[in-house]
């Protein structure tokens, strides 16, 4: 595409957000087809554990059977499923980040278990692994890696959720200098009922946001009663109360006043892991509803034979393909960045920096993954008909469980703001060529230089769509930035609309790249899913780009801008029935998602 610049250093690992400035397929990406046998083996181990030990006890988990989740964590620890992110010198595997996300997916089959698992291995354990002193790591990490100890993460307070720095919990040093005294409360803390180690955030002297490690049994530290939740009912969610809770001075985590570094960097990891975890639920529910649709008959015909049902099934499979491809592309980029850097004593700092580099992609995965799961389970309930409302069918629980994903790890509203905001901030710092590229795009649109089908293959049209989406994102962001300047973050409707176009661009770009990477030629099922998703993305982003322009401009200028982007979203004819049948027939033959990892 003439309007889009090529990367300055094509041999280097692309930087976060760099996909906006590269032609689709410009670099190879990590995909399930490129996984090593060791990665597949650990994935199979995690999947087998979840299928054989978690799902059969789903009702007992939902009923909060005392000790059950704790015992499951211990069993997972025995299999090595809790130690991938823990450094080897502290009893862990020190594994790559792709493997870590594969285990998140494998343990994502049931919402309550997925949340319990993720809270322990991710946001509970990794603040200590990444920011702890050597003594803190030696004290807690070996037992956290085996499941002998269970971790929790305590950030949220009443009136302090997305605004983490608005926390009111206070920490002061004791008169003898040997302790920190904490006062305050926390809400909605996962694993609270049975956790041993809590990462708690408080403001030193009421001003400096800081992390601490609080152990169960600390005098003045109390765990409140279980919350009664709409979904993920089996997971433990309790408030915490700190009333002159006295902890050793050495339990300070990181630096005083630098708690935001812990909180925000852990969120980058949590968002990316959520994108992987939802895949487990999506694949399970897809296989389940596929079987149900084949068995359920209406008018003496299996409902799976009805075109509108098959359309839903095809869309489910395409959404899984999109989320799967983006998720492992992103974690592959993180692994590649880490591999290019010299290992050493600063391994944790390198890991933090790598996740921070791809924070844009992490927020994309959080939003798109959580919303894709929500749509999938909603369609699954619809296919079940009245049975979908009955508790004996697992889809009822899946529907309730899915809703929380759009709220935690930063709401989807916050993450949409972050996607656009981080692109702009990196442009201002000069790490992304946004402004120069946006000018190039504006000139190209004025001269009617548009991206066309590229590559001459079955996904050439989708490749053109990926470039059109990038151009639309850059152009609308340019218009908004020129109109609002540094005040742009106050115009959330613009930021969110641009973010939606950016996210669709990443999805279609990733799918085209993966589909073209096959050494044995184009897979017709991958082609069909890519074509169908791209068609929907163009239609969806057309509205979002126009909305962003309408909120950023007016009069003749607005009319010119709308006319400029209109050709980017020109309709391209396709056969939806043919694409649908290609995907659904492959799924029926496979008995589920047709591109199984294991």
Secondary structure as GFF3:
##gff-version 3
##sequence-region A 1 598
A	DSSP	three_ten_helix	18	21	.	.	.	ID=ss1
A	DSSP	three_ten_helix	32	34	.	.	.	ID=ss2
A	DSSP	alpha_helix	37	49	.	.	.	ID=ss3
A	DSSP	pi_helix	50	54	.	.	.	ID=ss4
A	DSSP	three_ten_helix	55	57	.	.	.	ID=ss5
A	DSSP	alpha_helix	58	62	.	.	.	ID=ss6
A	DSSP	alpha_helix	68	78	.	.	.	ID=ss7
A	DSSP	three_ten_helix	88	90	.	.	.	ID=ss8
A	DSSP	alpha_helix	97	106	.	.	.	ID=ss9
A	DSSP	alpha_helix	111	118	.	.	.	ID=ss10
A	DSSP	pi_helix	119	124	.	.	.	ID=ss11
A	DSSP	alpha_helix	126	131	.	.	.	ID=ss12
A	DSSP	alpha_helix	134	146	.	.	.	ID=ss13
A	DSSP	beta_strand	151	154	.	.	.	ID=ss14
A	DSSP	three_ten_helix	164	166	.	.	.	ID=ss15
A	DSSP	beta_strand	170	173	.	.	.	ID=ss16
A	DSSP	beta_strand	179	190	.	.	.	ID=ss17
A	DSSP	beta_strand	197	204	.	.	.	ID=ss18
A	DSSP	beta_strand	208	215	.	.	.	ID=ss19
A	DSSP	beta_strand	221	226	.	.	.	ID=ss20
A	DSSP	beta_strand	237	248	.	.	.	ID=ss21
A	DSSP	three_ten_helix	249	251	.	.	.	ID=ss22
A	DSSP	beta_strand	252	253	.	.	.	ID=ss23
A	DSSP	alpha_helix	259	295	.	.	.	ID=ss24
A	DSSP	beta_strand	297	298	.	.	.	ID=ss25
A	DSSP	beta_strand	301	302	.	.	.	ID=ss26
A	DSSP	three_ten_helix	303	305	.	.	.	ID=ss27
A	DSSP	alpha_helix	307	340	.	.	.	ID=ss28
A	DSSP	alpha_helix	347	357	.	.	.	ID=ss29
A	DSSP	alpha_helix	359	384	.	.	.	ID=ss30
A	DSSP	three_ten_helix	385	389	.	.	.	ID=ss31
A	DSSP	alpha_helix	394	402	.	.	.	ID=ss32
A	DSSP	three_ten_helix	403	406	.	.	.	ID=ss33
A	DSSP	alpha_helix	412	429	.	.	.	ID=ss34
A	DSSP	alpha_helix	434	446	.	.	.	ID=ss35
A	DSSP	alpha_helix	460	484	.	.	.	ID=ss36
A	DSSP	three_ten_helix	485	490	.	.	.	ID=ss37
A	DSSP	alpha_helix	492	517	.	.	.	ID=ss38
A	DSSP	alpha_helix	524	550	.	.	.	ID=ss39
A	DSSP	alpha_helix	555	566	.	.	.	ID=ss40
A	DSSP	three_ten_helix	567	569	.	.	.	ID=ss41
A	DSSP	alpha_helix	576	590	.	.	.	ID=ss42
###
